[in-house]
Amino acid sequence: MALRPLHSLLLLALPALAGYGLAAPTALAADTPASPWKRGIEHQRQADLGDGTFLNPVFAGDRPDPSVLKDGDDYYLTSSSFDAYPGLPIWHSRDLVNWQPLGHAITKNVGSIWAPDIVKHEGRYYIYFPARTGGTEGSTRSNYVVWADDIRGPWSEPVNIGLGQYIDPGHAVGEDGKRYLFLSGGDYVQLSDDGLRVVGEPKHVYDGWQYPESWDVESYAQEGPKIHKRGDWYYMTTAVGGTAGPPTGHMVITARSKSIHGPWENSPHNPITRTVDRSEPWWSRGHATVVEGTDGRWWMIYHGYENGYWTLGRQALLDPVEWTDDGWFVAKGGDLGRPMEKPSGTSVGVHGMALSDAFDGSRLGHQWSFFDPAQDEYARLSFGGGAMTLQGKGNTPRDSSPLTVIAGDKAYQFEVEMEIEPGAIGGALLFYSDRLYVGVGSNGEKFVMHRYGQERPTNGLAPGKGGRLWLRVTNDEHIVTFHTSTDGKAWEKYPVQMEVSGYHHNVAGQFLALKPGIYAAGEGKVHFRDFRYRALDY
């Protein structure tokens, strides 16, 4: 489509939403039923209903493969961060429902990070994780560990421990006092006493549990082993069935042994949890950490896709478990579609964090991460005068390493002010991966539309004279609209809208989520100011 100069796109103005500066969505009907969740920071949904109950997800948005450490009365959680850096976000809670961010454990890009395990051993914190470079074909994999003496850091540089044929390391200490990593496929290997290298060769110790052939799953995919001990028994809790594909595929299984070396006996209650029907509120539930509450009750934290919203990624879910008289645990949360009694413990404060950013600090906020950054990516950033300045890179979102945040709502809106220097291109978008995104960019004179991970015009934008521009993006339950302004007050609707329900793993792979983002491309710089996010009712 032909692109018009900025001044011609301001003939029609839309008023700003009073009190926040965001346009009121027009697609929401007046009789839209109220959300069952409580609303917190920026109207984001939160699990704590304020009456002693909670409603899943405990972590809305993309928090896959959650690993939880109980450290006294405190809990610490990290999750897969894939190509987002800083990565391995660390969260703190005292009740398993309300969580606050502490920062990240890694800044150096070692590849796409999957399925970490956070543990504490002899006073030191460790996170074990696999990482992959090179994409799904011709990729190179390895496993790493980072460590810290304080959960808030500083964290060590990543230590490469090898084991490239495996993913999803899970740390354990055996009855012999030695440290071990359990691995995908039912293998395990001894670690050195400092936990920073492998001792000997991996051995096979567990064959898994086989579900009925009639079940619709993605693949067997025995992965994500997590070890905990209760009484005389070690329990190995594992995921099988594949983490995506059919909604009924993923599941949680467990086995136990009185020795870390086996033999491992499967639970008669397997699968411990599973999505049975696609009508359920949560799909592909699996990859669990089992953790004890402060009052002796037990819980599983695992991930799942929200029905109809693969785009939000795999969200963190909390499921109560009970122990049987013969020493097995069973899930009691059903399909997780109803409020449940909260775990014990005190709140650490309001759950979550603001995604909005006034850029009035001196460093990148916790909410931001680059997509697949170069090792010197952070040098592109500078702060001052109420702006974050980002040196352009590449030509389009595909090669510019956009900055993204994790959204956890089905409907939301965000806007940003951009001062675009000559030769630069700045934009706002919803970014899934370098192959799939949607948004609008500008060189200060003309626009480029990003659709399906492609540009219109197909050759992108040539360097321009620069200019000042506001962009607004509304994602209303997968219907995406854009608005533009030259003064932040009068807005015009961009002439192209999109439907993005297919922007997810089962279409594009990579296990990612559709995230709000901003980017700077070209040779010049873009000064970003006043990024504002707000969740909408649905």
Secondary structure as the mmCIF struct_conf table of DSSP 4:
data_model
#
loop_
_struct_conf.conf_type_id
_struct_conf.id
_struct_conf.beg_label_comp_id
_struct_conf.beg_label_asym_id
_struct_conf.beg_label_seq_id
_struct_conf.end_label_comp_id
_struct_conf.end_label_asym_id
_struct_conf.end_label_seq_id
HELX_RH_3T_P HELX_RH_3T_P1 LEU A 6 LEU A 10
BEND BEND1 LEU A 11 LEU A 12
STRN STRN1 LEU A 14 LEU A 14
HELX_LH_PP_P HELX_LH_PP_P1 PRO A 15 LEU A 17
TURN_TY1_P TURN_TY1_P1 ALA A 18 TYR A 20
HELX_LH_PP_P HELX_LH_PP_P2 ALA A 23 PRO A 25
BEND BEND2 THR A 26 LEU A 28
TURN_TY1_P TURN_TY1_P2 ALA A 30 ASP A 31
HELX_LH_PP_P HELX_LH_PP_P3 THR A 32 SER A 35
BEND BEND3 PRO A 36 TRP A 37
STRN STRN2 LYS A 38 ARG A 39
HELX_RH_3T_P HELX_RH_3T_P2 ILE A 41 HIS A 43
STRN STRN3 ARG A 45 GLN A 46
BEND BEND4 ALA A 47 ALA A 47
STRN STRN4 ASP A 48 ASP A 48
BEND BEND5 GLY A 50 GLY A 52
STRN STRN5 THR A 53 PHE A 54
BEND BEND6 ASN A 56 ASN A 56
BEND BEND7 VAL A 58 VAL A 58
STRN STRN6 PHE A 59 PHE A 59
BEND BEND8 GLY A 61 ASP A 62
BEND BEND9 ASP A 65 ASP A 65
STRN STRN7 SER A 67 ASP A 71
TURN_TY1_P TURN_TY1_P3 GLY A 72 ASP A 73
STRN STRN8 ASP A 74 THR A 78
STRN STRN9 PHE A 82 PHE A 82
TURN_TY1_P TURN_TY1_P4 ASP A 83 ASP A 83
STRN STRN10 ALA A 84 TYR A 85
BEND BEND10 PRO A 86 PRO A 86
STRN STRN11 GLY A 87 SER A 93
BEND BEND11 ARG A 94 VAL A 97
STRN STRN12 GLN A 100 ILE A 106
BEND BEND12 LYS A 108 LYS A 108
BEND BEND13 GLY A 111 GLY A 111
STRN STRN13 SER A 112 ILE A 113
STRN STRN14 ASP A 117 HIS A 121
TURN_TY1_P TURN_TY1_P5 GLU A 122 GLY A 123
STRN STRN15 ARG A 124 THR A 133
BEND BEND14 GLY A 134 GLY A 134
BEND BEND15 THR A 136 GLY A 138
STRN STRN16 THR A 140 ALA A 148
BEND BEND16 ASP A 149 ASP A 150
TURN_TY1_P TURN_TY1_P6 ILE A 151 ARG A 152
BEND BEND17 GLY A 153 GLY A 153
HELX_LH_PP_P HELX_LH_PP_P4 PRO A 154 PRO A 158
STRN STRN17 VAL A 159 GLY A 162
TURN_TY1_P TURN_TY1_P7 GLY A 164 GLN A 165
STRN STRN18 GLY A 170 VAL A 173
TURN_TY1_P TURN_TY1_P8 GLU A 175 ASP A 176
BEND BEND18 GLY A 177 GLY A 177
STRN STRN19 ARG A 179 PHE A 182
HELX_RH_3T_P HELX_RH_3T_P3 SER A 184 GLY A 186
STRN STRN20 ASP A 187 LEU A 191
TURN_TY1_P TURN_TY1_P9 ASP A 193 ASP A 194
BEND BEND19 GLY A 195 ARG A 197
STRN STRN21 VAL A 198 HIS A 204
HELX_LH_PP_P HELX_LH_PP_P5 GLN A 210 PRO A 212
TURN_TY1_P TURN_TY1_P10 GLU A 213 SER A 214
BEND BEND20 TRP A 215 TRP A 215
BEND BEND21 GLU A 218 GLU A 218
STRN STRN22 GLU A 223 ARG A 230
TURN_TY1_P TURN_TY1_P11 GLY A 231 ASP A 232
STRN STRN23 TRP A 233 VAL A 240
BEND BEND22 GLY A 241 GLY A 241
BEND BEND23 THR A 243 PRO A 246
TURN_TY1_P TURN_TY1_P12 PRO A 247 THR A 248
STRN STRN24 MET A 251 SER A 257
BEND BEND24 LYS A 258 SER A 259
TURN_TY1_P TURN_TY1_P13 ILE A 260 HIS A 261
HELX_LH_PP_P HELX_LH_PP_P6 PRO A 263 TRP A 264
STRN STRN25 GLU A 265 ASN A 266
HELX_LH_PP_P HELX_LH_PP_P7 SER A 267 SER A 267
TURN_TY1_P TURN_TY1_P14 PRO A 268 HIS A 269
BEND BEND25 PRO A 271 ILE A 272
STRN STRN26 THR A 273 ARG A 274
BEND BEND26 ASP A 277 ASP A 277
TURN_TY1_P TURN_TY1_P15 ARG A 278 SER A 279
BEND BEND27 GLU A 280 PRO A 281
STRN STRN27 TRP A 282 GLU A 292
TURN_TY1_P TURN_TY1_P16 THR A 294 ASP A 295
BEND BEND28 GLY A 296 GLY A 296
STRN STRN28 TRP A 298 GLU A 306
TURN_TY1_P TURN_TY1_P17 ASN A 307 GLY A 308
STRN STRN29 TYR A 309 TYR A 309
HELX_RH_3T_P HELX_RH_3T_P4 TRP A 310 LEU A 312
HELX_LH_PP_P HELX_LH_PP_P8 ARG A 314 ARG A 314
STRN STRN30 GLN A 315 TRP A 323
TURN_TY1_P TURN_TY1_P18 ASP A 325 ASP A 326
BEND BEND29 GLY A 327 GLY A 327
STRN STRN31 PHE A 329 ALA A 331
TURN_TY1_P TURN_TY1_P19 GLY A 334 ASP A 335
BEND BEND30 LEU A 336 LEU A 336
BEND BEND31 ARG A 338 ARG A 338
STRN STRN32 MET A 340 GLU A 341
HELX_LH_PP_P HELX_LH_PP_P9 LYS A 342 PRO A 343
BEND BEND32 SER A 344 GLY A 345
BEND BEND33 GLY A 349 GLY A 352
STRN STRN33 ASP A 357 ASP A 357
BEND BEND34 GLY A 361 ARG A 363
TURN_TY1_P TURN_TY1_P20 HIS A 366 GLN A 367
STRN STRN34 SER A 369 PHE A 371
BEND BEND35 ASP A 372 ASP A 372
TURN_TY1_P TURN_TY1_P21 GLN A 375 ASP A 376
HELX_RH_3T_P HELX_RH_3T_P5 GLU A 377 ARG A 380
STRN STRN35 LEU A 381 GLY A 384
TURN_TY1_P TURN_TY1_P22 GLY A 385 GLY A 386
STRN STRN36 ALA A 387 GLN A 391
BEND BEND36 GLY A 394 THR A 396
HELX_RH_3T_P HELX_RH_3T_P6 PRO A 397 ASP A 399
BEND BEND37 SER A 400 SER A 400
STRN STRN37 LEU A 403 THR A 404
BEND BEND38 LYS A 410 LYS A 410
STRN STRN38 ALA A 411 ILE A 420
HELX_LH_PP_P HELX_LH_PP_P10 GLU A 421 GLU A 421
TURN_TY1_P TURN_TY1_P23 PRO A 422 GLY A 423
STRN STRN39 ALA A 424 SER A 433
TURN_TY1_P TURN_TY1_P24 ASP A 434 ARG A 435
STRN STRN40 LEU A 436 SER A 442
BEND BEND39 ASN A 443 LYS A 446
STRN STRN41 PHE A 447 ARG A 451
TURN_TY1_P TURN_TY1_P25 TYR A 452 GLY A 453
STRN STRN42 GLN A 454 ARG A 456
BEND BEND40 PRO A 457 PRO A 457
TURN_TY1_P TURN_TY1_P26 THR A 458 ASN A 459
STRN STRN43 GLY A 467 ASP A 476
TURN_TY1_P TURN_TY1_P27 GLU A 477 HIS A 478
STRN STRN44 ILE A 479 SER A 485
BEND BEND41 THR A 486 ALA A 490
STRN STRN45 TRP A 491 TRP A 491
STRN STRN46 GLU A 492 LYS A 493
BEND BEND42 PRO A 495 PRO A 495
STRN STRN47 MET A 498 GLU A 499
TURN_TY1_P TURN_TY1_P28 SER A 501 GLY A 502
BEND BEND43 HIS A 504 HIS A 504
HELX_RH_AL_P HELX_RH_AL_P1 HIS A 505 ALA A 508
TURN_TY1_P TURN_TY1_P29 GLN A 510 PHE A 511
STRN STRN48 LYS A 515 GLY A 522
BEND BEND44 GLU A 523 GLY A 524
STRN STRN49 LYS A 525 ALA A 535
#
